[in-house]
Amino acid sequence: PVLASRVTEPGELAGLTSKLKPGMRAFAIRVRVESGVAGFVQPDNFIDVFWTGDINGQLTTRIIESSLQVIAVDKAFNEDQVSGRDAKTVTVAVTPEQVAKLTQAQATGELAMSLVGENAEPTTDAISIDTNDVLGIEETAPVVVAPKVENKICTRKERKGTEVIETSVPCDQ
């Protein structure tokens, strides 16, 4: 059977490129079941992308992109083409700068996605959470202990034959 989702109008672009606006690029994000939305994301949904990685020895999660349009799930670019299984890749429409950002993020940490509700405003706040934030641990400034000043004792030794006499004298500092 010929499906309506597989047929385009005369002169219309077919495939993924037809979903891209001028200047936009298609970028595939690897998805695992644990990454958040693997079984629920559909083409034309919007997602936020979060990065988790090591920053100065502290595991941190940050939002790196907000309200990205999903243009394909695996190889399906229409909702009726999506199978019932968990996705392995989600393709989003992004700018070249966002491509670089997402590529770096995938190379240096783990990406997770969350579905954005209909009519939701893009997040403009810089969200960054680390383990201390999750557990409610407040970092305290390290207590600086003044170095202990020891009284320097200076002595002078005098020998009188086999006898040694030690006498305290003022120290020069």
Chimera marker file (.cmm) of the C-alpha trace (Angstrom):
<marker_set name="trace">
<marker id="1" x="0.000" y="0.000" z="0.000" r="1" g="1" b="0" radius="0.5"/>
<marker id="2" x="1.032" y="3.571" z="-0.611" r="1" g="1" b="0" radius="0.5"/>
<marker id="3" x="0.811" y="5.610" z="2.587" r="1" g="1" b="0" radius="0.5"/>
<marker id="4" x="-0.100" y="9.296" z="2.462" r="1" g="1" b="0" radius="0.5"/>
<marker id="5" x="2.847" y="10.020" z="4.765" r="1" g="1" b="0" radius="0.5"/>
<marker id="6" x="5.192" y="8.639" z="2.092" r="1" g="1" b="0" radius="0.5"/>
<marker id="7" x="3.830" y="10.759" z="-0.789" r="1" g="1" b="0" radius="0.5"/>
<marker id="8" x="4.755" y="14.416" z="-1.391" r="1" g="1" b="0" radius="0.5"/>
<marker id="9" x="3.095" y="17.064" z="-3.493" r="1" g="1" b="0" radius="0.5"/>
<marker id="10" x="4.646" y="17.729" z="-6.934" r="1" g="1" b="0" radius="0.5"/>
<marker id="11" x="7.838" y="19.813" z="-6.597" r="1" g="1" b="0" radius="0.5"/>
<marker id="12" x="7.902" y="19.425" z="-2.793" r="1" g="1" b="0" radius="0.5"/>
<marker id="13" x="11.081" y="18.196" z="-1.118" r="1" g="1" b="0" radius="0.5"/>
<marker id="14" x="10.888" y="14.681" z="0.219" r="1" g="1" b="0" radius="0.5"/>
<marker id="15" x="12.594" y="13.408" z="3.309" r="1" g="1" b="0" radius="0.5"/>
<marker id="16" x="14.236" y="15.012" z="6.261" r="1" g="1" b="0" radius="0.5"/>
<marker id="17" x="15.462" y="18.109" z="4.445" r="1" g="1" b="0" radius="0.5"/>
<marker id="18" x="11.861" y="19.162" z="3.895" r="1" g="1" b="0" radius="0.5"/>
<marker id="19" x="11.525" y="19.617" z="7.683" r="1" g="1" b="0" radius="0.5"/>
<marker id="20" x="14.510" y="22.021" z="7.907" r="1" g="1" b="0" radius="0.5"/>
<marker id="21" x="14.056" y="25.782" z="7.743" r="1" g="1" b="0" radius="0.5"/>
<marker id="22" x="16.701" y="27.841" z="5.897" r="1" g="1" b="0" radius="0.5"/>
<marker id="23" x="20.006" y="27.950" z="7.821" r="1" g="1" b="0" radius="0.5"/>
<marker id="24" x="19.099" y="25.005" z="10.031" r="1" g="1" b="0" radius="0.5"/>
<marker id="25" x="20.865" y="21.664" z="10.263" r="1" g="1" b="0" radius="0.5"/>
<marker id="26" x="19.711" y="18.180" z="11.252" r="1" g="1" b="0" radius="0.5"/>
<marker id="27" x="21.619" y="16.777" z="14.228" r="1" g="1" b="0" radius="0.5"/>
<marker id="28" x="21.165" y="13.248" z="15.578" r="1" g="1" b="0" radius="0.5"/>
<marker id="29" x="21.388" y="12.762" z="19.339" r="1" g="1" b="0" radius="0.5"/>
<marker id="30" x="22.127" y="9.252" z="20.589" r="1" g="1" b="0" radius="0.5"/>
<marker id="31" x="19.378" y="8.044" z="22.881" r="1" g="1" b="0" radius="0.5"/>
<marker id="32" x="19.374" y="5.338" z="25.517" r="1" g="1" b="0" radius="0.5"/>
<marker id="33" x="16.366" y="4.154" z="27.471" r="1" g="1" b="0" radius="0.5"/>
<marker id="34" x="17.818" y="5.922" z="30.530" r="1" g="1" b="0" radius="0.5"/>
<marker id="35" x="18.199" y="9.226" z="28.681" r="1" g="1" b="0" radius="0.5"/>
<marker id="36" x="14.704" y="10.330" z="29.474" r="1" g="1" b="0" radius="0.5"/>
<marker id="37" x="12.284" y="10.220" z="26.575" r="1" g="1" b="0" radius="0.5"/>
<marker id="38" x="13.354" y="7.265" z="24.430" r="1" g="1" b="0" radius="0.5"/>
<marker id="39" x="9.920" y="5.678" z="24.128" r="1" g="1" b="0" radius="0.5"/>
<marker id="40" x="7.813" y="8.837" z="24.125" r="1" g="1" b="0" radius="0.5"/>
<marker id="41" x="9.395" y="11.388" z="21.809" r="1" g="1" b="0" radius="0.5"/>
<marker id="42" x="7.745" y="11.876" z="18.412" r="1" g="1" b="0" radius="0.5"/>
<marker id="43" x="8.585" y="14.017" z="15.370" r="1" g="1" b="0" radius="0.5"/>
<marker id="44" x="7.421" y="17.630" z="15.837" r="1" g="1" b="0" radius="0.5"/>
<marker id="45" x="7.774" y="17.415" z="19.659" r="1" g="1" b="0" radius="0.5"/>
<marker id="46" x="10.057" y="19.870" z="21.414" r="1" g="1" b="0" radius="0.5"/>
<marker id="47" x="12.752" y="18.796" z="23.881" r="1" g="1" b="0" radius="0.5"/>
<marker id="48" x="15.208" y="20.318" z="26.334" r="1" g="1" b="0" radius="0.5"/>
<marker id="49" x="18.695" y="18.786" z="26.255" r="1" g="1" b="0" radius="0.5"/>
<marker id="50" x="20.682" y="18.340" z="29.477" r="1" g="1" b="0" radius="0.5"/>
<marker id="51" x="24.394" y="17.501" z="29.755" r="1" g="1" b="0" radius="0.5"/>
<marker id="52" x="25.887" y="15.585" z="32.684" r="1" g="1" b="0" radius="0.5"/>
<marker id="53" x="29.636" y="15.473" z="33.122" r="1" g="1" b="0" radius="0.5"/>
<marker id="54" x="32.583" y="16.249" z="35.347" r="1" g="1" b="0" radius="0.5"/>
<marker id="55" x="33.369" y="19.874" z="36.166" r="1" g="1" b="0" radius="0.5"/>
<marker id="56" x="36.399" y="20.284" z="38.427" r="1" g="1" b="0" radius="0.5"/>
<marker id="57" x="35.890" y="16.847" z="39.975" r="1" g="1" b="0" radius="0.5"/>
<marker id="58" x="32.183" y="17.449" z="40.661" r="1" g="1" b="0" radius="0.5"/>
<marker id="59" x="29.477" y="15.597" z="38.694" r="1" g="1" b="0" radius="0.5"/>
<marker id="60" x="27.220" y="18.328" z="37.282" r="1" g="1" b="0" radius="0.5"/>
<marker id="61" x="24.101" y="18.496" z="35.122" r="1" g="1" b="0" radius="0.5"/>
<marker id="62" x="23.356" y="21.569" z="33.025" r="1" g="1" b="0" radius="0.5"/>
<marker id="63" x="20.704" y="22.475" z="30.496" r="1" g="1" b="0" radius="0.5"/>
<marker id="64" x="22.512" y="23.153" z="27.249" r="1" g="1" b="0" radius="0.5"/>
<marker id="65" x="19.647" y="23.646" z="24.790" r="1" g="1" b="0" radius="0.5"/>
<marker id="66" x="15.988" y="24.457" z="25.276" r="1" g="1" b="0" radius="0.5"/>
<marker id="67" x="12.940" y="23.748" z="23.106" r="1" g="1" b="0" radius="0.5"/>
<marker id="68" x="14.660" y="22.042" z="20.183" r="1" g="1" b="0" radius="0.5"/>
<marker id="69" x="12.251" y="20.749" z="17.560" r="1" g="1" b="0" radius="0.5"/>
<marker id="70" x="12.437" y="17.012" z="16.953" r="1" g="1" b="0" radius="0.5"/>
<marker id="71" x="12.290" y="16.411" z="13.210" r="1" g="1" b="0" radius="0.5"/>
<marker id="72" x="12.840" y="12.644" z="13.228" r="1" g="1" b="0" radius="0.5"/>
<marker id="73" x="12.965" y="9.678" z="15.564" r="1" g="1" b="0" radius="0.5"/>
<marker id="74" x="15.325" y="6.995" z="14.323" r="1" g="1" b="0" radius="0.5"/>
<marker id="75" x="14.575" y="7.189" z="10.585" r="1" g="1" b="0" radius="0.5"/>
<marker id="76" x="10.935" y="8.234" z="10.893" r="1" g="1" b="0" radius="0.5"/>
<marker id="77" x="10.114" y="11.879" z="10.195" r="1" g="1" b="0" radius="0.5"/>
<marker id="78" x="6.318" y="11.621" z="10.510" r="1" g="1" b="0" radius="0.5"/>
<marker id="79" x="4.398" y="10.523" z="13.608" r="1" g="1" b="0" radius="0.5"/>
<marker id="80" x="2.688" y="7.642" z="11.837" r="1" g="1" b="0" radius="0.5"/>
<marker id="81" x="6.068" y="6.181" z="10.828" r="1" g="1" b="0" radius="0.5"/>
<marker id="82" x="7.355" y="5.833" z="14.414" r="1" g="1" b="0" radius="0.5"/>
<marker id="83" x="7.416" y="2.257" z="15.665" r="1" g="1" b="0" radius="0.5"/>
<marker id="84" x="6.440" y="1.277" z="19.185" r="1" g="1" b="0" radius="0.5"/>
<marker id="85" x="10.019" y="0.549" z="20.252" r="1" g="1" b="0" radius="0.5"/>
<marker id="86" x="12.416" y="2.809" z="22.109" r="1" g="1" b="0" radius="0.5"/>
<marker id="87" x="14.295" y="5.275" z="19.925" r="1" g="1" b="0" radius="0.5"/>
<marker id="88" x="18.030" y="4.971" z="19.351" r="1" g="1" b="0" radius="0.5"/>
<marker id="89" x="18.461" y="8.428" z="17.821" r="1" g="1" b="0" radius="0.5"/>
<marker id="90" x="16.470" y="11.631" z="17.942" r="1" g="1" b="0" radius="0.5"/>
<marker id="91" x="17.170" y="14.140" z="15.179" r="1" g="1" b="0" radius="0.5"/>
<marker id="92" x="16.636" y="17.809" z="15.976" r="1" g="1" b="0" radius="0.5"/>
<marker id="93" x="16.684" y="20.992" z="13.880" r="1" g="1" b="0" radius="0.5"/>
<marker id="94" x="19.518" y="23.248" z="15.077" r="1" g="1" b="0" radius="0.5"/>
<marker id="95" x="21.838" y="26.041" z="13.997" r="1" g="1" b="0" radius="0.5"/>
<marker id="96" x="25.488" y="25.293" z="13.088" r="1" g="1" b="0" radius="0.5"/>
<marker id="97" x="26.559" y="26.723" z="16.480" r="1" g="1" b="0" radius="0.5"/>
<marker id="98" x="24.173" y="24.359" z="18.257" r="1" g="1" b="0" radius="0.5"/>
<marker id="99" x="25.618" y="21.468" z="16.228" r="1" g="1" b="0" radius="0.5"/>
<marker id="100" x="29.073" y="22.275" z="17.622" r="1" g="1" b="0" radius="0.5"/>
<marker id="101" x="27.709" y="22.613" z="21.168" r="1" g="1" b="0" radius="0.5"/>
<marker id="102" x="25.808" y="19.320" z="21.029" r="1" g="1" b="0" radius="0.5"/>
<marker id="103" x="28.752" y="17.489" z="19.433" r="1" g="1" b="0" radius="0.5"/>
<marker id="104" x="31.053" y="18.660" z="22.222" r="1" g="1" b="0" radius="0.5"/>
<marker id="105" x="28.458" y="17.741" z="24.841" r="1" g="1" b="0" radius="0.5"/>
<marker id="106" x="28.063" y="14.197" z="23.469" r="1" g="1" b="0" radius="0.5"/>
<marker id="107" x="31.829" y="13.746" z="23.420" r="1" g="1" b="0" radius="0.5"/>
<marker id="108" x="32.419" y="14.926" z="26.984" r="1" g="1" b="0" radius="0.5"/>
<marker id="109" x="29.446" y="13.625" z="28.929" r="1" g="1" b="0" radius="0.5"/>
<marker id="110" x="25.988" y="12.095" z="28.844" r="1" g="1" b="0" radius="0.5"/>
<marker id="111" x="22.959" y="13.748" z="27.265" r="1" g="1" b="0" radius="0.5"/>
<marker id="112" x="19.426" y="13.478" z="28.599" r="1" g="1" b="0" radius="0.5"/>
<marker id="113" x="16.258" y="14.932" z="27.149" r="1" g="1" b="0" radius="0.5"/>
<marker id="114" x="12.962" y="16.066" z="28.566" r="1" g="1" b="0" radius="0.5"/>
<marker id="115" x="9.819" y="16.665" z="26.578" r="1" g="1" b="0" radius="0.5"/>
<marker id="116" x="8.614" y="20.260" z="26.515" r="1" g="1" b="0" radius="0.5"/>
<marker id="117" x="4.885" y="20.797" z="26.894" r="1" g="1" b="0" radius="0.5"/>
<marker id="118" x="2.791" y="22.413" z="24.220" r="1" g="1" b="0" radius="0.5"/>
<marker id="119" x="2.893" y="26.248" z="24.334" r="1" g="1" b="0" radius="0.5"/>
<marker id="120" x="5.762" y="26.171" z="26.856" r="1" g="1" b="0" radius="0.5"/>
<marker id="121" x="8.230" y="29.049" z="26.736" r="1" g="1" b="0" radius="0.5"/>
<marker id="122" x="11.887" y="28.180" z="26.035" r="1" g="1" b="0" radius="0.5"/>
<marker id="123" x="14.016" y="28.134" z="29.169" r="1" g="1" b="0" radius="0.5"/>
<marker id="124" x="16.388" y="31.077" z="29.214" r="1" g="1" b="0" radius="0.5"/>
<marker id="125" x="17.712" y="30.453" z="32.737" r="1" g="1" b="0" radius="0.5"/>
<marker id="126" x="21.070" y="28.782" z="33.106" r="1" g="1" b="0" radius="0.5"/>
<marker id="127" x="20.201" y="25.664" z="35.070" r="1" g="1" b="0" radius="0.5"/>
<marker id="128" x="23.134" y="23.879" z="36.691" r="1" g="1" b="0" radius="0.5"/>
<marker id="129" x="22.814" y="21.258" z="39.425" r="1" g="1" b="0" radius="0.5"/>
<marker id="130" x="25.530" y="19.263" z="41.129" r="1" g="1" b="0" radius="0.5"/>
<marker id="131" x="25.450" y="16.515" z="43.761" r="1" g="1" b="0" radius="0.5"/>
<marker id="132" x="25.592" y="19.019" z="46.615" r="1" g="1" b="0" radius="0.5"/>
<marker id="133" x="22.478" y="20.774" z="45.254" r="1" g="1" b="0" radius="0.5"/>
<marker id="134" x="20.604" y="17.474" z="44.963" r="1" g="1" b="0" radius="0.5"/>
<marker id="135" x="21.483" y="16.460" z="48.511" r="1" g="1" b="0" radius="0.5"/>
<marker id="136" x="21.099" y="19.941" z="50.003" r="1" g="1" b="0" radius="0.5"/>
<marker id="137" x="24.728" y="20.106" z="51.112" r="1" g="1" b="0" radius="0.5"/>
<marker id="138" x="25.980" y="23.627" z="51.608" r="1" g="1" b="0" radius="0.5"/>
<marker id="139" x="29.642" y="24.149" z="51.071" r="1" g="1" b="0" radius="0.5"/>
<marker id="140" x="31.337" y="25.992" z="53.877" r="1" g="1" b="0" radius="0.5"/>
<marker id="141" x="34.430" y="28.052" z="53.505" r="1" g="1" b="0" radius="0.5"/>
<marker id="142" x="37.481" y="26.185" z="54.723" r="1" g="1" b="0" radius="0.5"/>
<marker id="143" x="38.577" y="27.247" z="58.185" r="1" g="1" b="0" radius="0.5"/>
<marker id="144" x="41.984" y="28.814" z="57.974" r="1" g="1" b="0" radius="0.5"/>
<marker id="145" x="44.051" y="28.111" z="61.047" r="1" g="1" b="0" radius="0.5"/>
<marker id="146" x="46.781" y="30.597" z="61.774" r="1" g="1" b="0" radius="0.5"/>
<marker id="147" x="50.155" y="28.943" z="61.843" r="1" g="1" b="0" radius="0.5"/>
<marker id="148" x="51.284" y="28.182" z="65.344" r="1" g="1" b="0" radius="0.5"/>
<marker id="149" x="54.140" y="30.418" z="66.334" r="1" g="1" b="0" radius="0.5"/>
<marker id="150" x="56.635" y="28.528" z="68.354" r="1" g="1" b="0" radius="0.5"/>
<marker id="151" x="58.902" y="30.345" z="70.708" r="1" g="1" b="0" radius="0.5"/>
<marker id="152" x="62.325" y="29.793" z="69.373" r="1" g="1" b="0" radius="0.5"/>
<marker id="153" x="64.812" y="28.859" z="72.006" r="1" g="1" b="0" radius="0.5"/>
<marker id="154" x="68.408" y="29.664" z="71.269" r="1" g="1" b="0" radius="0.5"/>
<marker id="155" x="71.237" y="28.250" z="73.293" r="1" g="1" b="0" radius="0.5"/>
<marker id="156" x="74.935" y="28.655" z="73.486" r="1" g="1" b="0" radius="0.5"/>
<marker id="157" x="77.198" y="25.710" z="74.299" r="1" g="1" b="0" radius="0.5"/>
<marker id="158" x="80.474" y="26.115" z="76.155" r="1" g="1" b="0" radius="0.5"/>
<marker id="159" x="82.972" y="23.362" z="76.705" r="1" g="1" b="0" radius="0.5"/>
<marker id="160" x="85.138" y="23.248" z="79.749" r="1" g="1" b="0" radius="0.5"/>
<marker id="161" x="87.212" y="20.160" z="79.362" r="1" g="1" b="0" radius="0.5"/>
<marker id="162" x="84.822" y="17.232" z="79.239" r="1" g="1" b="0" radius="0.5"/>
<marker id="163" x="81.949" y="19.307" z="80.618" r="1" g="1" b="0" radius="0.5"/>
<marker id="164" x="79.427" y="21.046" z="78.256" r="1" g="1" b="0" radius="0.5"/>
<marker id="165" x="77.460" y="24.027" z="79.603" r="1" g="1" b="0" radius="0.5"/>
<marker id="166" x="74.324" y="25.133" z="77.729" r="1" g="1" b="0" radius="0.5"/>
<marker id="167" x="73.103" y="28.698" z="78.307" r="1" g="1" b="0" radius="0.5"/>
<marker id="168" x="69.913" y="30.367" z="76.895" r="1" g="1" b="0" radius="0.5"/>
<marker id="169" x="70.595" y="33.478" z="74.851" r="1" g="1" b="0" radius="0.5"/>
<marker id="170" x="68.317" y="35.928" z="72.921" r="1" g="1" b="0" radius="0.5"/>
<marker id="171" x="67.570" y="34.735" z="69.364" r="1" g="1" b="0" radius="0.5"/>
<marker id="172" x="68.232" y="36.962" z="66.363" r="1" g="1" b="0" radius="0.5"/>
<marker id="173" x="65.326" y="36.798" z="63.908" r="1" g="1" b="0" radius="0.5"/>
<link id1="1" id2="2" r="1" g="1" b="0" radius="0.2"/>
<link id1="2" id2="3" r="1" g="1" b="0" radius="0.2"/>
<link id1="3" id2="4" r="1" g="1" b="0" radius="0.2"/>
<link id1="4" id2="5" r="1" g="1" b="0" radius="0.2"/>
<link id1="5" id2="6" r="1" g="1" b="0" radius="0.2"/>
<link id1="6" id2="7" r="1" g="1" b="0" radius="0.2"/>
<link id1="7" id2="8" r="1" g="1" b="0" radius="0.2"/>
<link id1="8" id2="9" r="1" g="1" b="0" radius="0.2"/>
<link id1="9" id2="10" r="1" g="1" b="0" radius="0.2"/>
<link id1="10" id2="11" r="1" g="1" b="0" radius="0.2"/>
<link id1="11" id2="12" r="1" g="1" b="0" radius="0.2"/>
<link id1="12" id2="13" r="1" g="1" b="0" radius="0.2"/>
<link id1="13" id2="14" r="1" g="1" b="0" radius="0.2"/>
<link id1="14" id2="15" r="1" g="1" b="0" radius="0.2"/>
<link id1="15" id2="16" r="1" g="1" b="0" radius="0.2"/>
<link id1="16" id2="17" r="1" g="1" b="0" radius="0.2"/>
<link id1="17" id2="18" r="1" g="1" b="0" radius="0.2"/>
<link id1="18" id2="19" r="1" g="1" b="0" radius="0.2"/>
<link id1="19" id2="20" r="1" g="1" b="0" radius="0.2"/>
<link id1="20" id2="21" r="1" g="1" b="0" radius="0.2"/>
<link id1="21" id2="22" r="1" g="1" b="0" radius="0.2"/>
<link id1="22" id2="23" r="1" g="1" b="0" radius="0.2"/>
<link id1="23" id2="24" r="1" g="1" b="0" radius="0.2"/>
<link id1="24" id2="25" r="1" g="1" b="0" radius="0.2"/>
<link id1="25" id2="26" r="1" g="1" b="0" radius="0.2"/>
<link id1="26" id2="27" r="1" g="1" b="0" radius="0.2"/>
<link id1="27" id2="28" r="1" g="1" b="0" radius="0.2"/>
<link id1="28" id2="29" r="1" g="1" b="0" radius="0.2"/>
<link id1="29" id2="30" r="1" g="1" b="0" radius="0.2"/>
<link id1="30" id2="31" r="1" g="1" b="0" radius="0.2"/>
<link id1="31" id2="32" r="1" g="1" b="0" radius="0.2"/>
<link id1="32" id2="33" r="1" g="1" b="0" radius="0.2"/>
<link id1="33" id2="34" r="1" g="1" b="0" radius="0.2"/>
<link id1="34" id2="35" r="1" g="1" b="0" radius="0.2"/>
<link id1="35" id2="36" r="1" g="1" b="0" radius="0.2"/>
<link id1="36" id2="37" r="1" g="1" b="0" radius="0.2"/>
<link id1="37" id2="38" r="1" g="1" b="0" radius="0.2"/>
<link id1="38" id2="39" r="1" g="1" b="0" radius="0.2"/>
<link id1="39" id2="40" r="1" g="1" b="0" radius="0.2"/>
<link id1="40" id2="41" r="1" g="1" b="0" radius="0.2"/>
<link id1="41" id2="42" r="1" g="1" b="0" radius="0.2"/>
<link id1="42" id2="43" r="1" g="1" b="0" radius="0.2"/>
<link id1="43" id2="44" r="1" g="1" b="0" radius="0.2"/>
<link id1="44" id2="45" r="1" g="1" b="0" radius="0.2"/>
<link id1="45" id2="46" r="1" g="1" b="0" radius="0.2"/>
<link id1="46" id2="47" r="1" g="1" b="0" radius="0.2"/>
<link id1="47" id2="48" r="1" g="1" b="0" radius="0.2"/>
<link id1="48" id2="49" r="1" g="1" b="0" radius="0.2"/>
<link id1="49" id2="50" r="1" g="1" b="0" radius="0.2"/>
<link id1="50" id2="51" r="1" g="1" b="0" radius="0.2"/>
<link id1="51" id2="52" r="1" g="1" b="0" radius="0.2"/>
<link id1="52" id2="53" r="1" g="1" b="0" radius="0.2"/>
<link id1="53" id2="54" r="1" g="1" b="0" radius="0.2"/>
<link id1="54" id2="55" r="1" g="1" b="0" radius="0.2"/>
<link id1="55" id2="56" r="1" g="1" b="0" radius="0.2"/>
<link id1="56" id2="57" r="1" g="1" b="0" radius="0.2"/>
<link id1="57" id2="58" r="1" g="1" b="0" radius="0.2"/>
<link id1="58" id2="59" r="1" g="1" b="0" radius="0.2"/>
<link id1="59" id2="60" r="1" g="1" b="0" radius="0.2"/>
<link id1="60" id2="61" r="1" g="1" b="0" radius="0.2"/>
<link id1="61" id2="62" r="1" g="1" b="0" radius="0.2"/>
<link id1="62" id2="63" r="1" g="1" b="0" radius="0.2"/>
<link id1="63" id2="64" r="1" g="1" b="0" radius="0.2"/>
<link id1="64" id2="65" r="1" g="1" b="0" radius="0.2"/>
<link id1="65" id2="66" r="1" g="1" b="0" radius="0.2"/>
<link id1="66" id2="67" r="1" g="1" b="0" radius="0.2"/>
<link id1="67" id2="68" r="1" g="1" b="0" radius="0.2"/>
<link id1="68" id2="69" r="1" g="1" b="0" radius="0.2"/>
<link id1="69" id2="70" r="1" g="1" b="0" radius="0.2"/>
<link id1="70" id2="71" r="1" g="1" b="0" radius="0.2"/>
<link id1="71" id2="72" r="1" g="1" b="0" radius="0.2"/>
<link id1="72" id2="73" r="1" g="1" b="0" radius="0.2"/>
<link id1="73" id2="74" r="1" g="1" b="0" radius="0.2"/>
<link id1="74" id2="75" r="1" g="1" b="0" radius="0.2"/>
<link id1="75" id2="76" r="1" g="1" b="0" radius="0.2"/>
<link id1="76" id2="77" r="1" g="1" b="0" radius="0.2"/>
<link id1="77" id2="78" r="1" g="1" b="0" radius="0.2"/>
<link id1="78" id2="79" r="1" g="1" b="0" radius="0.2"/>
<link id1="79" id2="80" r="1" g="1" b="0" radius="0.2"/>
<link id1="80" id2="81" r="1" g="1" b="0" radius="0.2"/>
<link id1="81" id2="82" r="1" g="1" b="0" radius="0.2"/>
<link id1="82" id2="83" r="1" g="1" b="0" radius="0.2"/>
<link id1="83" id2="84" r="1" g="1" b="0" radius="0.2"/>
<link id1="84" id2="85" r="1" g="1" b="0" radius="0.2"/>
<link id1="85" id2="86" r="1" g="1" b="0" radius="0.2"/>
<link id1="86" id2="87" r="1" g="1" b="0" radius="0.2"/>
<link id1="87" id2="88" r="1" g="1" b="0" radius="0.2"/>
<link id1="88" id2="89" r="1" g="1" b="0" radius="0.2"/>
<link id1="89" id2="90" r="1" g="1" b="0" radius="0.2"/>
<link id1="90" id2="91" r="1" g="1" b="0" radius="0.2"/>
<link id1="91" id2="92" r="1" g="1" b="0" radius="0.2"/>
<link id1="92" id2="93" r="1" g="1" b="0" radius="0.2"/>
<link id1="93" id2="94" r="1" g="1" b="0" radius="0.2"/>
<link id1="94" id2="95" r="1" g="1" b="0" radius="0.2"/>
<link id1="95" id2="96" r="1" g="1" b="0" radius="0.2"/>
<link id1="96" id2="97" r="1" g="1" b="0" radius="0.2"/>
<link id1="97" id2="98" r="1" g="1" b="0" radius="0.2"/>
<link id1="98" id2="99" r="1" g="1" b="0" radius="0.2"/>
<link id1="99" id2="100" r="1" g="1" b="0" radius="0.2"/>
<link id1="100" id2="101" r="1" g="1" b="0" radius="0.2"/>
<link id1="101" id2="102" r="1" g="1" b="0" radius="0.2"/>
<link id1="102" id2="103" r="1" g="1" b="0" radius="0.2"/>
<link id1="103" id2="104" r="1" g="1" b="0" radius="0.2"/>
<link id1="104" id2="105" r="1" g="1" b="0" radius="0.2"/>
<link id1="105" id2="106" r="1" g="1" b="0" radius="0.2"/>
<link id1="106" id2="107" r="1" g="1" b="0" radius="0.2"/>
<link id1="107" id2="108" r="1" g="1" b="0" radius="0.2"/>
<link id1="108" id2="109" r="1" g="1" b="0" radius="0.2"/>
<link id1="109" id2="110" r="1" g="1" b="0" radius="0.2"/>
<link id1="110" id2="111" r="1" g="1" b="0" radius="0.2"/>
<link id1="111" id2="112" r="1" g="1" b="0" radius="0.2"/>
<link id1="112" id2="113" r="1" g="1" b="0" radius="0.2"/>
<link id1="113" id2="114" r="1" g="1" b="0" radius="0.2"/>
<link id1="114" id2="115" r="1" g="1" b="0" radius="0.2"/>
<link id1="115" id2="116" r="1" g="1" b="0" radius="0.2"/>
<link id1="116" id2="117" r="1" g="1" b="0" radius="0.2"/>
<link id1="117" id2="118" r="1" g="1" b="0" radius="0.2"/>
<link id1="118" id2="119" r="1" g="1" b="0" radius="0.2"/>
<link id1="119" id2="120" r="1" g="1" b="0" radius="0.2"/>
<link id1="120" id2="121" r="1" g="1" b="0" radius="0.2"/>
<link id1="121" id2="122" r="1" g="1" b="0" radius="0.2"/>
<link id1="122" id2="123" r="1" g="1" b="0" radius="0.2"/>
<link id1="123" id2="124" r="1" g="1" b="0" radius="0.2"/>
<link id1="124" id2="125" r="1" g="1" b="0" radius="0.2"/>
<link id1="125" id2="126" r="1" g="1" b="0" radius="0.2"/>
<link id1="126" id2="127" r="1" g="1" b="0" radius="0.2"/>
<link id1="127" id2="128" r="1" g="1" b="0" radius="0.2"/>
<link id1="128" id2="129" r="1" g="1" b="0" radius="0.2"/>
<link id1="129" id2="130" r="1" g="1" b="0" radius="0.2"/>
<link id1="130" id2="131" r="1" g="1" b="0" radius="0.2"/>
<link id1="131" id2="132" r="1" g="1" b="0" radius="0.2"/>
<link id1="132" id2="133" r="1" g="1" b="0" radius="0.2"/>
<link id1="133" id2="134" r="1" g="1" b="0" radius="0.2"/>
<link id1="134" id2="135" r="1" g="1" b="0" radius="0.2"/>
<link id1="135" id2="136" r="1" g="1" b="0" radius="0.2"/>
<link id1="136" id2="137" r="1" g="1" b="0" radius="0.2"/>
<link id1="137" id2="138" r="1" g="1" b="0" radius="0.2"/>
<link id1="138" id2="139" r="1" g="1" b="0" radius="0.2"/>
<link id1="139" id2="140" r="1" g="1" b="0" radius="0.2"/>
<link id1="140" id2="141" r="1" g="1" b="0" radius="0.2"/>
<link id1="141" id2="142" r="1" g="1" b="0" radius="0.2"/>
<link id1="142" id2="143" r="1" g="1" b="0" radius="0.2"/>
<link id1="143" id2="144" r="1" g="1" b="0" radius="0.2"/>
<link id1="144" id2="145" r="1" g="1" b="0" radius="0.2"/>
<link id1="145" id2="146" r="1" g="1" b="0" radius="0.2"/>
<link id1="146" id2="147" r="1" g="1" b="0" radius="0.2"/>
<link id1="147" id2="148" r="1" g="1" b="0" radius="0.2"/>
<link id1="148" id2="149" r="1" g="1" b="0" radius="0.2"/>
<link id1="149" id2="150" r="1" g="1" b="0" radius="0.2"/>
<link id1="150" id2="151" r="1" g="1" b="0" radius="0.2"/>
<link id1="151" id2="152" r="1" g="1" b="0" radius="0.2"/>
<link id1="152" id2="153" r="1" g="1" b="0" radius="0.2"/>
<link id1="153" id2="154" r="1" g="1" b="0" radius="0.2"/>
<link id1="154" id2="155" r="1" g="1" b="0" radius="0.2"/>
<link id1="155" id2="156" r="1" g="1" b="0" radius="0.2"/>
<link id1="156" id2="157" r="1" g="1" b="0" radius="0.2"/>
<link id1="157" id2="158" r="1" g="1" b="0" radius="0.2"/>
<link id1="158" id2="159" r="1" g="1" b="0" radius="0.2"/>
<link id1="159" id2="160" r="1" g="1" b="0" radius="0.2"/>
<link id1="160" id2="161" r="1" g="1" b="0" radius="0.2"/>
<link id1="161" id2="162" r="1" g="1" b="0" radius="0.2"/>
<link id1="162" id2="163" r="1" g="1" b="0" radius="0.2"/>
<link id1="163" id2="164" r="1" g="1" b="0" radius="0.2"/>
<link id1="164" id2="165" r="1" g="1" b="0" radius="0.2"/>
<link id1="165" id2="166" r="1" g="1" b="0" radius="0.2"/>
<link id1="166" id2="167" r="1" g="1" b="0" radius="0.2"/>
<link id1="167" id2="168" r="1" g="1" b="0" radius="0.2"/>
<link id1="168" id2="169" r="1" g="1" b="0" radius="0.2"/>
<link id1="169" id2="170" r="1" g="1" b="0" radius="0.2"/>
<link id1="170" id2="171" r="1" g="1" b="0" radius="0.2"/>
<link id1="171" id2="172" r="1" g="1" b="0" radius="0.2"/>
<link id1="172" id2="173" r="1" g="1" b="0" radius="0.2"/>
</marker_set>
